[in-house]
Amino acid sequence: MLRRCLDLLAPALERPGAVVVDCTLGLGGHSEALLTRFPEARLVALDRDTEALRLSGERLARFGERATLVHAVYDELPEVLDRLGVPRVQGVLFDLGVSSMQLDEADRGFAYAQDAPLDMRMDQTTDVSAAEVLNTYPPGELVRILRAYGEEKQAKRIVAAIVREREKEPFTRSARLVELIRDALPQAAKRTGGNPAKRTFQALRIEVNGELSVLERAIPAAVKALAVGGRIAVLSYHSLEDRLVKQVFAAGAATTAPPGLPVVPERYQPRLKLLTRGAELPTEEEVAENRRAAPARLRGAERIREDV
């Protein structure tokens, strides 16, 4: 859905001196497309993964000073812009979830389809890995995580098996966890929804990286960073992310006036205009070209007034 993201952002980024933030740099594909399509724009790109920053830095080197890459989590956007002396930006792009690089590198432990160390840290300079979560969290907390972040209906069964097995030997590898989940689930639960380990791995990844709590801070901060006329596009990959984005955008696009006012004062007027009707989905052609695009959901909004 890259082309659609670029089209959504275009009216704001075609202006002279525009600054666009790629909050999820990854391997730099979206950043490269932004810098190419909008030759007058300046890019600020964030990523918590030091290896991603190194590789994307090589990819974007030809753009010189137009690209500024920063080692940061995207909820740190206000501090990053303050350090760079950028008071407002014209565009913000989020491509949430796990990057292709992280999925494809077996030793990162994100993919349940191959055996790997249970790591799942996007920033490997931080402390808590997926193995530590599995081996040290109380059972009740593990159940909460699987239910809240993985929407796993069989959370109690899975956690009971995890606790039983970790007492024999701590978890270190993904294959053992996948096998445990397969054994713990009833046959009916294994017949739908793809790999039965998918929801547990998603939940662990979100917990390890604090993804939802970070996103809860990041989306409002990004909206606040937009200049009037600036635009934001967010690609999310599961319902929990999309729900957060929807809530922030809907709140910004609604009036806050008390009911019954004959004239709505400026301070109560909406701050955002929605650019998408609900969440836009990838086309069949996009999914055929890249199966990882299948769960993508795109939402966009435009800043239409300053806070009063």
WOGI-V671151 format. One record per run of one state. SS is the DSSP state (h for helix, s for strand, l for the rest). FROM is the first residue (numbers start at 1). TO is the last residue. Records with the same first field share a line. If there is no record, write none. Layout:
SS = FROM-TO, FROM-TO
This chain:
l = 1-1, 14-18, 23-28, 38-41, 48-49, 72-73, 85-88, 96-99, 105-105, 109-116, 118-129, 137-138, 151-154, 169-172, 185-186, 191-197, 210-210, 237-238, 253-265, 269-271, 275-279, 282-283, 290-290, 294-296, 304-308
h = 2-13, 29-37, 50-66, 74-84, 100-104, 106-108, 130-136, 139-150, 155-168, 174-184, 187-190, 198-209, 211-225, 239-252, 266-268, 284-289, 291-293
s = 19-22, 42-47, 67-71, 89-95, 117-117, 173-173, 226-236, 272-274, 280-281, 297-303
